[in-house]
Amino acid sequence: MRFLIAYATYSGNTKEAAELIADFLEKAGHAVGFHWIGAERTPDIAHFDALILGSFTWAEGSVPEEVKDFILDVGYKPPNTFIFGTGDTQFGGDALFCRAAVKLARFYESPLPPLKIEQSPRGGQEEAVRAWTSRVEERAGAGIRMSN
């Protein structure tokens, strides 16, 4: 399968998570493309079997403007869209933790709940990223078979 991982990052945590997800997918034999939202021209999503979209949470639970612009640039809701987010519980507690990822998963009607990462995916969270990525791989494959 061909995956596009599109992500928005300021601190580098979301990029780090994107790279970890890509590493797991590539080791499983999949092709992975990257898009840094807000820094590069939006690619044609139709060239990929699945979109994995990553975002940090901004301003009390908001989706960053760059991500909103990306959504408008794409112009449609691609099937097989999966969401991950990075956040920090010290800013707003559990109610606002990775709230942008929750909103995006709802918007895209993602077949999986969003992956929520506290700051960086290093350490103990790496296994959660691996498990979520495995579920993405499984669901994306099922979505492709259903659409053919």
C-alpha positions in Angstrom: 0.0 0.0 0.0 1.0 3.6 -0.5 0.5 5.9 2.6 0.8 9.7 2.7 1.7 11.0 6.1 0.8 14.7 6.3 1.6 16.5 9.5 1.8 20.0 11.1 4.5 20.7 13.6 6.0 23.6 15.5 8.0 21.8 18.2 9.0 18.8 16.2 7.0 16.3 18.2 4.4 15.6 15.5 7.2 15.2 12.9 8.9 12.7 15.2 5.7 10.8 15.6 5.2 10.8 11.8 8.7 9.5 11.3 8.1 6.7 13.7 4.8 5.7 12.0 6.6 5.8 8.7 9.3 3.6 10.0 6.8 0.9 11.1 5.0 1.0 7.8 8.2 0.8 5.7 9.4 -2.1 7.7 6.1 -3.8 6.9 6.9 -3.3 3.2 4.7 -0.2 2.4 5.6 2.9 0.5 5.4 6.1 2.5 5.3 9.7 1.3 5.7 12.7 3.6 4.1 16.2 3.6 4.9 18.9 6.0 1.7 20.9 6.2 2.3 24.6 5.8 5.9 24.2 4.5 5.3 22.5 1.2 2.8 22.4 -1.7 -0.1 20.0 -1.0 0.4 16.7 -2.9 -2.3 15.0 -4.9 -3.9 12.7 -2.3 -5.3 10.5 -5.0 -1.9 8.9 -5.6 -2.1 7.2 -2.2 -4.1 4.4 -0.7 -4.5 6.0 2.7 -3.9 9.4 4.4 -2.4 9.6 7.9 -2.9 13.1 9.2 -1.0 14.4 12.2 -1.6 17.6 14.1 -0.7 19.3 17.3 -3.5 20.9 19.3 -3.6 24.7 19.4 -5.2 27.4 21.4 -7.4 25.6 23.9 -8.3 22.6 21.7 -8.3 24.1 18.3 -7.1 22.7 15.0 -4.2 24.8 13.7 -4.9 27.1 10.7 -2.3 25.3 8.6 -4.2 22.0 8.9 -7.5 23.7 8.1 -5.8 25.2 4.9 -4.5 21.7 4.0 -8.1 20.3 4.3 -9.3 23.1 2.0 -6.4 22.5 -0.5 -7.2 18.8 -0.7 -10.8 19.7 -1.4 -12.5 16.4 -0.4 -12.5 13.9 2.4 -10.3 11.0 1.2 -11.4 7.5 2.3 -9.0 5.7 4.5 -8.0 8.7 6.6 -6.4 8.1 9.9 -5.5 10.7 12.5 -2.8 11.1 15.1 -2.0 14.0 17.4 0.5 15.3 19.8 -0.4 17.3 22.9 0.4 18.2 26.4 -1.9 17.5 29.3 -0.4 20.4 31.3 -2.3 22.8 29.0 -6.0 22.1 29.7 -5.9 18.6 31.2 -7.6 15.6 29.7 -10.5 17.6 28.3 -8.3 19.5 25.8 -5.5 16.8 25.3 -5.1 16.2 21.6 -8.5 17.8 21.0 -7.5 18.7 17.4 -6.9 15.0 16.7 -10.4 14.1 18.1 -12.0 16.8 16.0 -10.1 15.7 12.8 -11.0 12.1 13.3 -14.7 13.0 13.7 -14.5 15.3 10.6 -12.9 12.5 8.4 -15.1 9.8 9.9 -11.9 7.9 10.5 -12.3 4.1 10.9 -10.1 4.2 14.0 -9.9 6.5 17.1 -7.1 9.0 16.8 -3.7 8.1 18.3 -2.9 10.6 21.1 0.7 11.2 22.0 1.8 13.1 25.1 4.5 15.5 23.7 7.0 13.1 22.0 6.5 9.4 21.0 9.8 8.4 22.7 10.0 5.9 25.5 6.9 4.1 26.7 4.6 5.6 24.0 6.5 3.9 21.2 4.6 0.7 21.7 1.3 2.5 21.5 2.4 4.1 18.2 3.4 0.6 16.9 0.0 -0.9 17.9 -2.0 1.9 16.4 0.1 1.8 13.2 -0.6 -1.9 12.9 -4.3 -1.3 13.2 -4.1 1.4 10.5 -2.3 -1.0 8.2 -5.0 -3.6 8.8 -8.0 -1.1 8.4 -6.4 0.6 5.3 -6.0 -2.8 3.6 -9.6 -3.7 4.4 -10.8 -0.3 3.0 -9.0 -0.9 -0.2 -10.4 -4.3 -0.7 -13.9 -3.0 0.0 -13.6 -0.2 -2.6 -12.4 -2.5 -5.4 
